[in-house]
Amino acid sequence: MPTIFLLALLTFVVPLFFYPAHAQQAGKIYRIGFLDRGDARTSAVRFEPFWQELRRLGWIEGRNLTIESRFADNGPDERTVQQAEELVRLHVDLIVCASTGAALRAKKVTTTIPIVLASSLDPVGAGLVASLARPGGNVTGVSSLGGELNTKRLEVLKDAVPNLIRVGIPQVTTSAASVSESLQAKQLTVAARALNIDLVELPTKLEAKALEMAFQSARQKKVAAIMIYGRVFFAARKHFAELAAKYSLPAIYPQKEFVDEGGLMYYGIDEDDLLRRPAGYVDKILKGANPADLPVQLPTKFELVINLKAAKQIGLTIPPHVLARADRVIR
């Protein structure tokens, strides 16, 4: 075979052999929906690792991807359902859901469009998947182990605060609790009983005056420490940390940003690491994978962060054995 002809043949065959399978639709712009029951500003900060990983995998908005984002601004469930219906009408190729609640609303309106959980506390308990190993249906993604982590936070709090008996749990009263929050509340009650701790509900709102009243109520009810769960107080994290210091109440938080703002302790997952993983599932599904065959992933990295400045401010001495377990200590 002449050399020139062989080179020409290789030039044609080799790219076909190595080119990825999804290149059969080269030039197609995929459309994904992003459904979040929270607000756009908070979401942008929290999910930046997800978007970064998606770009690293080659999915660039405006080049091969269109993103349809919908934010309910912590409004009623009906709003999230309507937004999910909008995404279905737009014929998106996939819906990324920022929470268990968002995923439940998306699944309510479609059983065919793939749904990727960017964050979910208990997808099995919520009825989103049949099991972690074999999700079945059109939903898969990651789970952040909310209930188990809350149990661990309560244990850390008891270890750090001597003779802890009563722990205050601030709860927003402006809207009904989400499915994920209800699941966490039940699991936390069981954990508190096992640790001989009384949980004291502190009804509040997100306004500054209402938060102050919640801390005043904590003092009146002889609460010795504070624990919050979920993300409802994330936007008020700086004010929350300031109030904990003002009322000399040790507090443990579900997001490390609270500690960055002056809060006492954080225990939880390495959220940046976990939030990168759903991007990999988006990549696989857009290339043809079936979500039913992709197991729900669990976190593998956990962090304990302790702020000794905050401890000193409220007159708390953190026991050495608790400090020894910390992954990061702010001095």
Secondary structure, 3 states (H helix, E strand, C coil): CCHHHHHHHHHHHHHHHHCCHHHHHCCCCEEEEEEECCCHHHHHHHCHHHHHHHHHCCCCECCCEEEEEEECCCCCHHHHHHHHHHHHHCCCCEEEECCHHHHHHHHHHCCCCCEEECCCCCCCCCCCCCCCCCCCCCEEEECCCHHHHHHHHHHHHHHHCCCCCEEEEEEECCCCCCHHHHHHHHHHHHHHHHCCCEEEEEEECCCHHHHHHHHHHHHHCCCCEEECCCCCCHHHHHHHHHHHHHCCCCEEECCCHHHHCCCCEEEEECHHHHHHHHHHHHHHHHCCCCHHHCCCECCCCEEEEEEHHHHHHCCCCCCHHHHCCCCEEEC
